Amino acid sequence: MAPENSPAVLIFGDSILDTGNNNYIETLVKSNFHPYGEDFPGGLPTGRFSNGRLISDFIGENLGIKASLPPYLDPSLQAKDLVTGVCFASACSGYDPETPMLTAVPSIPNQLDLFRQYMAKLRTLVGEQKSKAIIESSLYVISAGNNDVGATYFLAGRKSSSDMDSYANFLVGQASTFIRQLHGLGARKIAHLSTIVTGCVPASRTVFGGIGRPCFEESNDLAILFNEKLGYELERLRDDARFPNLSTTFLDVYTPLFDIIQRPENYGESV
Ligand SMILES: *[C@@H]1O[C@H](CO)[C@@H](O)[C@H](O)[C@H]1NC(C)=O
């Protein structure tokens, strides 16, 4: 158990980081069945979109906080879980308001409301001073944009009304607003993941790839554009005097994943 004053990890965004929130809401997007969870301790599906633990869990573990980060919507959540961090992320969410609507999952503004609710509970639990200290010293990790650049832009009619550049700007504007709001609530250390290689995930290859199921290059192009703009925006926010003590980190997961897809043999995988 982590010491009382240790920082928490707080997670927002989409399925890359969702540790099981969708199990507790009315949506078709769930992962509560085999083979999900088969490599997770216990071997049962947990609501994570993975056979094992997620980046969210590894971050918590590497910081010495806890081995798995509970989903905030789990009704069995314990008071002590609040102190060391929870996950607000929800699979299929994103920055485009259309994205979470498509599958009825909590939007990013909804997740921010849940965080406000969390802060109120934390204050009741540990008091004003200590909760302020926890909020300010905690690590905030966000993954969002994947479903926007991987699906919504191409499926929900966005493409006909907006070119890729404007759409990427729009998404980054939403990301920027979210980060400013988090800072306004007291968050200081914020890390944002890039998107994954959205055009090369199995669903994207199946829906857009045609018979040979190659990667859907248009989605990858949009992902690259979004990631580049997001990286600049995070630097800009960090250097902006209006957001004192804000530290932002851009975590590029696109490049290493792309390399695994290009050269699986280097990683001990065969094709
Ligand atoms: C910024 O950090 C310094 C040093 O920890 C602290 O004294 C100050 O109150 C912080 N300012 C804000 C606005 O958080």
The ligand as an SDF file (V2000), in Angstrom:
LIG
                    3D

 14 14  0  0  0  0  0  0  0  0999 V2000
    3.8120   26.6450   -8.4930 C   0  0  0  0  0  0  0  0  0  0  0  0
    4.7750   25.8890   -7.7780 O   0  0  0  0  0  0  0  0  0  0  0  0
    5.3480   26.5820   -6.6810 C   0  0  0  0  0  0  0  0  0  0  0  0
    6.4510   25.6970   -6.1070 C   0  0  0  0  0  0  0  0  0  0  0  0
    5.9670   24.4320   -5.8150 O   0  0  0  0  0  0  0  0  0  0  0  0
    4.2610   26.9210   -5.6730 C   0  0  0  0  0  0  0  0  0  0  0  0
    4.8060   27.6270   -4.5780 O   0  0  0  0  0  0  0  0  0  0  0  0
    3.1810   27.7510   -6.3490 C   0  0  0  0  0  0  0  0  0  0  0  0
    2.1110   27.9730   -5.4350 O   0  0  0  0  0  0  0  0  0  0  0  0
    2.6520   27.0480   -7.5880 C   0  0  0  0  0  0  0  0  0  0  0  0
    1.7190   27.9140   -8.2780 N   0  0  0  0  0  0  0  0  0  0  0  0
    0.5340   27.4680   -8.7050 C   0  0  0  0  0  0  0  0  0  0  0  0
   -0.3630   28.4970   -9.3130 C   0  0  0  0  0  0  0  0  0  0  0  0
    0.1910   26.3030   -8.6380 O   0  0  0  0  0  0  0  0  0  0  0  0
  1  2  1  0
  1 10  1  0
  2  3  1  0
  3  4  1  0
  3  6  1  0
  4  5  1  0
  6  7  1  0
  6  8  1  0
  8  9  1  0
  8 10  1  0
 10 11  1  0
 11 12  1  0
 12 13  1  0
 12 14  2  0
M  END
$$$$
